[in-house]
């Protein structure tokens, strides 16, 4: 039998911010590009996702999460994967100086 006192406990507080996200229920196709999508189609989809993020009440938490776990795909907190990589690289450079 599992000894319950040794379990880590409830963790929903880590994800509670997602319940009020502007993207909730909109469909992941706005935030994650299909394989091979390039050019104007991708730029248009990214801009649509960013417009949704722009008025999101939990944008900061979303971006903080994506940066902390180095989320490799999609628009999170208003930034694309490329923009997040640049942000992380810039942060690393500043911390070295």
Phi and psi in radians as a Rosetta constraint file:
Dihedral C 1 N 2 CA 2 C 2 CIRCULARHARMONIC -1.246 0.35
Dihedral N 2 CA 2 C 2 N 3 CIRCULARHARMONIC 2.322 0.35
Dihedral C 2 N 3 CA 3 C 3 CIRCULARHARMONIC -1.493 0.35
Dihedral N 3 CA 3 C 3 N 4 CIRCULARHARMONIC 1.841 0.35
Dihedral C 3 N 4 CA 4 C 4 CIRCULARHARMONIC -1.081 0.35
Dihedral N 4 CA 4 C 4 N 5 CIRCULARHARMONIC -0.502 0.35
Dihedral C 4 N 5 CA 5 C 5 CIRCULARHARMONIC -1.149 0.35
Dihedral N 5 CA 5 C 5 N 6 CIRCULARHARMONIC -0.303 0.35
Dihedral C 5 N 6 CA 6 C 6 CIRCULARHARMONIC -1.649 0.35
Dihedral N 6 CA 6 C 6 N 7 CIRCULARHARMONIC -0.139 0.35
Dihedral C 6 N 7 CA 7 C 7 CIRCULARHARMONIC -1.267 0.35
Dihedral N 7 CA 7 C 7 N 8 CIRCULARHARMONIC 2.651 0.35
Dihedral C 7 N 8 CA 8 C 8 CIRCULARHARMONIC -1.215 0.35
Dihedral N 8 CA 8 C 8 N 9 CIRCULARHARMONIC -0.255 0.35
Dihedral C 8 N 9 CA 9 C 9 CIRCULARHARMONIC 1.660 0.35
Dihedral N 9 CA 9 C 9 N 10 CIRCULARHARMONIC 3.132 0.35
Dihedral C 9 N 10 CA 10 C 10 CIRCULARHARMONIC -1.220 0.35
Dihedral N 10 CA 10 C 10 N 11 CIRCULARHARMONIC 2.549 0.35
Dihedral C 10 N 11 CA 11 C 11 CIRCULARHARMONIC -2.318 0.35
Dihedral N 11 CA 11 C 11 N 12 CIRCULARHARMONIC 0.231 0.35
Dihedral C 11 N 12 CA 12 C 12 CIRCULARHARMONIC -1.088 0.35
Dihedral N 12 CA 12 C 12 N 13 CIRCULARHARMONIC -0.389 0.35
Dihedral C 12 N 13 CA 13 C 13 CIRCULARHARMONIC -1.058 0.35
Dihedral N 13 CA 13 C 13 N 14 CIRCULARHARMONIC -0.409 0.35
Dihedral C 13 N 14 CA 14 C 14 CIRCULARHARMONIC -1.197 0.35
Dihedral N 14 CA 14 C 14 N 15 CIRCULARHARMONIC -0.539 0.35
Dihedral C 14 N 15 CA 15 C 15 CIRCULARHARMONIC -1.952 0.35
Dihedral N 15 CA 15 C 15 N 16 CIRCULARHARMONIC 0.018 0.35
Dihedral C 15 N 16 CA 16 C 16 CIRCULARHARMONIC -0.985 0.35
Dihedral N 16 CA 16 C 16 N 17 CIRCULARHARMONIC -0.557 0.35
Dihedral C 16 N 17 CA 17 C 17 CIRCULARHARMONIC -1.018 0.35
Dihedral N 17 CA 17 C 17 N 18 CIRCULARHARMONIC -0.501 0.35
Dihedral C 17 N 18 CA 18 C 18 CIRCULARHARMONIC -1.127 0.35
Dihedral N 18 CA 18 C 18 N 19 CIRCULARHARMONIC -0.433 0.35
Dihedral C 18 N 19 CA 19 C 19 CIRCULARHARMONIC -1.110 0.35
Dihedral N 19 CA 19 C 19 N 20 CIRCULARHARMONIC -0.455 0.35
Dihedral C 19 N 20 CA 20 C 20 CIRCULARHARMONIC -1.914 0.35
Dihedral N 20 CA 20 C 20 N 21 CIRCULARHARMONIC 0.232 0.35
Dihedral C 20 N 21 CA 21 C 21 CIRCULARHARMONIC -1.183 0.35
Dihedral N 21 CA 21 C 21 N 22 CIRCULARHARMONIC 2.463 0.35
Dihedral C 21 N 22 CA 22 C 22 CIRCULARHARMONIC -1.110 0.35
Dihedral N 22 CA 22 C 22 N 23 CIRCULARHARMONIC -0.460 0.35
Dihedral C 22 N 23 CA 23 C 23 CIRCULARHARMONIC -1.435 0.35
Dihedral N 23 CA 23 C 23 N 24 CIRCULARHARMONIC -0.197 0.35
Dihedral C 23 N 24 CA 24 C 24 CIRCULARHARMONIC -1.005 0.35
Dihedral N 24 CA 24 C 24 N 25 CIRCULARHARMONIC 2.103 0.35
Dihedral C 24 N 25 CA 25 C 25 CIRCULARHARMONIC 1.520 0.35
Dihedral N 25 CA 25 C 25 N 26 CIRCULARHARMONIC -0.004 0.35
Dihedral C 25 N 26 CA 26 C 26 CIRCULARHARMONIC -1.485 0.35
Dihedral N 26 CA 26 C 26 N 27 CIRCULARHARMONIC -0.340 0.35
Dihedral C 26 N 27 CA 27 C 27 CIRCULARHARMONIC 1.774 0.35
Dihedral N 27 CA 27 C 27 N 28 CIRCULARHARMONIC 2.340 0.35
Dihedral C 27 N 28 CA 28 C 28 CIRCULARHARMONIC -1.240 0.35
Dihedral N 28 CA 28 C 28 N 29 CIRCULARHARMONIC -0.287 0.35
Dihedral C 28 N 29 CA 29 C 29 CIRCULARHARMONIC -1.091 0.35
Dihedral N 29 CA 29 C 29 N 30 CIRCULARHARMONIC -0.348 0.35
Dihedral C 29 N 30 CA 30 C 30 CIRCULARHARMONIC -1.370 0.35
Dihedral N 30 CA 30 C 30 N 31 CIRCULARHARMONIC -0.394 0.35
Dihedral C 30 N 31 CA 31 C 31 CIRCULARHARMONIC -1.928 0.35
Dihedral N 31 CA 31 C 31 N 32 CIRCULARHARMONIC -0.267 0.35
Dihedral C 31 N 32 CA 32 C 32 CIRCULARHARMONIC -2.260 0.35
Dihedral N 32 CA 32 C 32 N 33 CIRCULARHARMONIC 2.144 0.35
Dihedral C 32 N 33 CA 33 C 33 CIRCULARHARMONIC -1.346 0.35
Dihedral N 33 CA 33 C 33 N 34 CIRCULARHARMONIC 2.549 0.35
Dihedral C 33 N 34 CA 34 C 34 CIRCULARHARMONIC -1.246 0.35
Dihedral N 34 CA 34 C 34 N 35 CIRCULARHARMONIC 2.748 0.35
Dihedral C 34 N 35 CA 35 C 35 CIRCULARHARMONIC -0.973 0.35
Dihedral N 35 CA 35 C 35 N 36 CIRCULARHARMONIC 2.287 0.35
Dihedral C 35 N 36 CA 36 C 36 CIRCULARHARMONIC 1.486 0.35
Dihedral N 36 CA 36 C 36 N 37 CIRCULARHARMONIC -0.033 0.35
Dihedral C 36 N 37 CA 37 C 37 CIRCULARHARMONIC -1.203 0.35
Dihedral N 37 CA 37 C 37 N 38 CIRCULARHARMONIC 2.287 0.35
Dihedral C 37 N 38 CA 38 C 38 CIRCULARHARMONIC -2.479 0.35
Dihedral N 38 CA 38 C 38 N 39 CIRCULARHARMONIC 3.054 0.35
Dihedral C 38 N 39 CA 39 C 39 CIRCULARHARMONIC 1.048 0.35
Dihedral N 39 CA 39 C 39 N 40 CIRCULARHARMONIC -2.458 0.35
Dihedral C 39 N 40 CA 40 C 40 CIRCULARHARMONIC -1.106 0.35
Dihedral N 40 CA 40 C 40 N 41 CIRCULARHARMONIC -0.631 0.35
Dihedral C 40 N 41 CA 41 C 41 CIRCULARHARMONIC -1.069 0.35
Dihedral N 41 CA 41 C 41 N 42 CIRCULARHARMONIC -0.778 0.35
Dihedral C 41 N 42 CA 42 C 42 CIRCULARHARMONIC -1.175 0.35
Dihedral N 42 CA 42 C 42 N 43 CIRCULARHARMONIC -0.742 0.35
Dihedral C 42 N 43 CA 43 C 43 CIRCULARHARMONIC -1.076 0.35
Dihedral N 43 CA 43 C 43 N 44 CIRCULARHARMONIC -0.708 0.35
Dihedral C 43 N 44 CA 44 C 44 CIRCULARHARMONIC -1.143 0.35
Dihedral N 44 CA 44 C 44 N 45 CIRCULARHARMONIC -0.766 0.35
Dihedral C 44 N 45 CA 45 C 45 CIRCULARHARMONIC -1.108 0.35
Dihedral N 45 CA 45 C 45 N 46 CIRCULARHARMONIC -0.788 0.35
Dihedral C 45 N 46 CA 46 C 46 CIRCULARHARMONIC -1.038 0.35
Dihedral N 46 CA 46 C 46 N 47 CIRCULARHARMONIC -0.744 0.35
Dihedral C 46 N 47 CA 47 C 47 CIRCULARHARMONIC -1.142 0.35
Dihedral N 47 CA 47 C 47 N 48 CIRCULARHARMONIC -0.652 0.35
Dihedral C 47 N 48 CA 48 C 48 CIRCULARHARMONIC -1.099 0.35
Dihedral N 48 CA 48 C 48 N 49 CIRCULARHARMONIC -0.790 0.35
Dihedral C 48 N 49 CA 49 C 49 CIRCULARHARMONIC -1.077 0.35
Dihedral N 49 CA 49 C 49 N 50 CIRCULARHARMONIC -0.747 0.35
Dihedral C 49 N 50 CA 50 C 50 CIRCULARHARMONIC -1.129 0.35
Dihedral N 50 CA 50 C 50 N 51 CIRCULARHARMONIC -0.588 0.35
Dihedral C 50 N 51 CA 51 C 51 CIRCULARHARMONIC -1.139 0.35
Dihedral N 51 CA 51 C 51 N 52 CIRCULARHARMONIC -0.660 0.35
Dihedral C 51 N 52 CA 52 C 52 CIRCULARHARMONIC -1.144 0.35
Dihedral N 52 CA 52 C 52 N 53 CIRCULARHARMONIC -0.766 0.35
Dihedral C 52 N 53 CA 53 C 53 CIRCULARHARMONIC -1.117 0.35
Dihedral N 53 CA 53 C 53 N 54 CIRCULARHARMONIC -0.560 0.35
Dihedral C 53 N 54 CA 54 C 54 CIRCULARHARMONIC -1.014 0.35
Dihedral N 54 CA 54 C 54 N 55 CIRCULARHARMONIC -0.578 0.35
Dihedral C 54 N 55 CA 55 C 55 CIRCULARHARMONIC -1.877 0.35
Dihedral N 55 CA 55 C 55 N 56 CIRCULARHARMONIC 0.262 0.35
Dihedral C 55 N 56 CA 56 C 56 CIRCULARHARMONIC -1.336 0.35
Dihedral N 56 CA 56 C 56 N 57 CIRCULARHARMONIC 2.290 0.35
Dihedral C 56 N 57 CA 57 C 57 CIRCULARHARMONIC -1.246 0.35
Dihedral N 57 CA 57 C 57 N 58 CIRCULARHARMONIC -0.259 0.35
Dihedral C 57 N 58 CA 58 C 58 CIRCULARHARMONIC -2.083 0.35
Dihedral N 58 CA 58 C 58 N 59 CIRCULARHARMONIC 0.470 0.35
Dihedral C 58 N 59 CA 59 C 59 CIRCULARHARMONIC -0.982 0.35
Dihedral N 59 CA 59 C 59 N 60 CIRCULARHARMONIC -0.768 0.35
Dihedral C 59 N 60 CA 60 C 60 CIRCULARHARMONIC -1.102 0.35
Dihedral N 60 CA 60 C 60 N 61 CIRCULARHARMONIC -0.771 0.35
Dihedral C 60 N 61 CA 61 C 61 CIRCULARHARMONIC -1.114 0.35
Dihedral N 61 CA 61 C 61 N 62 CIRCULARHARMONIC -0.696 0.35
Dihedral C 61 N 62 CA 62 C 62 CIRCULARHARMONIC -1.090 0.35
Dihedral N 62 CA 62 C 62 N 63 CIRCULARHARMONIC -0.831 0.35
Dihedral C 62 N 63 CA 63 C 63 CIRCULARHARMONIC -1.135 0.35
Dihedral N 63 CA 63 C 63 N 64 CIRCULARHARMONIC -0.736 0.35
Dihedral C 63 N 64 CA 64 C 64 CIRCULARHARMONIC -1.025 0.35
Dihedral N 64 CA 64 C 64 N 65 CIRCULARHARMONIC -0.756 0.35
Dihedral C 64 N 65 CA 65 C 65 CIRCULARHARMONIC -1.074 0.35
Dihedral N 65 CA 65 C 65 N 66 CIRCULARHARMONIC -0.875 0.35
Dihedral C 65 N 66 CA 66 C 66 CIRCULARHARMONIC -1.055 0.35
Dihedral N 66 CA 66 C 66 N 67 CIRCULARHARMONIC -0.680 0.35
Dihedral C 66 N 67 CA 67 C 67 CIRCULARHARMONIC -1.250 0.35
Dihedral N 67 CA 67 C 67 N 68 CIRCULARHARMONIC -0.686 0.35
Dihedral C 67 N 68 CA 68 C 68 CIRCULARHARMONIC -1.194 0.35
Dihedral N 68 CA 68 C 68 N 69 CIRCULARHARMONIC -0.602 0.35
Dihedral C 68 N 69 CA 69 C 69 CIRCULARHARMONIC -1.718 0.35
Dihedral N 69 CA 69 C 69 N 70 CIRCULARHARMONIC 0.027 0.35
Dihedral C 69 N 70 CA 70 C 70 CIRCULARHARMONIC 0.917 0.35
Dihedral N 70 CA 70 C 70 N 71 CIRCULARHARMONIC 0.933 0.35
Dihedral C 70 N 71 CA 71 C 71 CIRCULARHARMONIC -0.937 0.35
Dihedral N 71 CA 71 C 71 N 72 CIRCULARHARMONIC 2.085 0.35
Dihedral C 71 N 72 CA 72 C 72 CIRCULARHARMONIC -1.465 0.35
Dihedral N 72 CA 72 C 72 N 73 CIRCULARHARMONIC -0.197 0.35
Dihedral C 72 N 73 CA 73 C 73 CIRCULARHARMONIC -2.337 0.35
Dihedral N 73 CA 73 C 73 N 74 CIRCULARHARMONIC 2.613 0.35
Dihedral C 73 N 74 CA 74 C 74 CIRCULARHARMONIC 1.491 0.35
Dihedral N 74 CA 74 C 74 N 75 CIRCULARHARMONIC 3.073 0.35
Dihedral C 74 N 75 CA 75 C 75 CIRCULARHARMONIC -1.660 0.35
Dihedral N 75 CA 75 C 75 N 76 CIRCULARHARMONIC 2.140 0.35
Dihedral C 75 N 76 CA 76 C 76 CIRCULARHARMONIC -2.302 0.35
Dihedral N 76 CA 76 C 76 N 77 CIRCULARHARMONIC 2.276 0.35
Dihedral C 76 N 77 CA 77 C 77 CIRCULARHARMONIC 1.040 0.35
Dihedral N 77 CA 77 C 77 N 78 CIRCULARHARMONIC 0.437 0.35
Dihedral C 77 N 78 CA 78 C 78 CIRCULARHARMONIC 1.523 0.35
Dihedral N 78 CA 78 C 78 N 79 CIRCULARHARMONIC 0.083 0.35
Dihedral C 78 N 79 CA 79 C 79 CIRCULARHARMONIC -2.122 0.35
Dihedral N 79 CA 79 C 79 N 80 CIRCULARHARMONIC 2.463 0.35
Dihedral C 79 N 80 CA 80 C 80 CIRCULARHARMONIC -1.341 0.35
Dihedral N 80 CA 80 C 80 N 81 CIRCULARHARMONIC 2.988 0.35
Dihedral C 80 N 81 CA 81 C 81 CIRCULARHARMONIC -1.050 0.35
Dihedral N 81 CA 81 C 81 N 82 CIRCULARHARMONIC -0.667 0.35
Dihedral C 81 N 82 CA 82 C 82 CIRCULARHARMONIC -1.152 0.35
Dihedral N 82 CA 82 C 82 N 83 CIRCULARHARMONIC -0.738 0.35
Dihedral C 82 N 83 CA 83 C 83 CIRCULARHARMONIC -1.132 0.35
Dihedral N 83 CA 83 C 83 N 84 CIRCULARHARMONIC -0.656 0.35
Dihedral C 83 N 84 CA 84 C 84 CIRCULARHARMONIC -1.182 0.35
Dihedral N 84 CA 84 C 84 N 85 CIRCULARHARMONIC -0.693 0.35
Dihedral C 84 N 85 CA 85 C 85 CIRCULARHARMONIC -1.057 0.35
Dihedral N 85 CA 85 C 85 N 86 CIRCULARHARMONIC -0.738 0.35
Dihedral C 85 N 86 CA 86 C 86 CIRCULARHARMONIC -1.128 0.35
Dihedral N 86 CA 86 C 86 N 87 CIRCULARHARMONIC -0.708 0.35
Dihedral C 86 N 87 CA 87 C 87 CIRCULARHARMONIC -1.075 0.35
Dihedral N 87 CA 87 C 87 N 88 CIRCULARHARMONIC -0.810 0.35
Dihedral C 87 N 88 CA 88 C 88 CIRCULARHARMONIC -1.106 0.35
Dihedral N 88 CA 88 C 88 N 89 CIRCULARHARMONIC -0.735 0.35
Dihedral C 88 N 89 CA 89 C 89 CIRCULARHARMONIC -1.114 0.35
Dihedral N 89 CA 89 C 89 N 90 CIRCULARHARMONIC -0.733 0.35
Dihedral C 89 N 90 CA 90 C 90 CIRCULARHARMONIC -1.107 0.35
Dihedral N 90 CA 90 C 90 N 91 CIRCULARHARMONIC -0.725 0.35
Dihedral C 90 N 91 CA 91 C 91 CIRCULARHARMONIC -1.102 0.35
Dihedral N 91 CA 91 C 91 N 92 CIRCULARHARMONIC -0.729 0.35
Dihedral C 91 N 92 CA 92 C 92 CIRCULARHARMONIC -1.122 0.35
Dihedral N 92 CA 92 C 92 N 93 CIRCULARHARMONIC -0.717 0.35
Dihedral C 92 N 93 CA 93 C 93 CIRCULARHARMONIC -1.105 0.35
Dihedral N 93 CA 93 C 93 N 94 CIRCULARHARMONIC -0.754 0.35
Dihedral C 93 N 94 CA 94 C 94 CIRCULARHARMONIC -1.127 0.35
Dihedral N 94 CA 94 C 94 N 95 CIRCULARHARMONIC -0.633 0.35
Dihedral C 94 N 95 CA 95 C 95 CIRCULARHARMONIC -1.263 0.35
Dihedral N 95 CA 95 C 95 N 96 CIRCULARHARMONIC -0.362 0.35
Dihedral C 95 N 96 CA 96 C 96 CIRCULARHARMONIC -1.424 0.35
Dihedral N 96 CA 96 C 96 N 97 CIRCULARHARMONIC -0.343 0.35
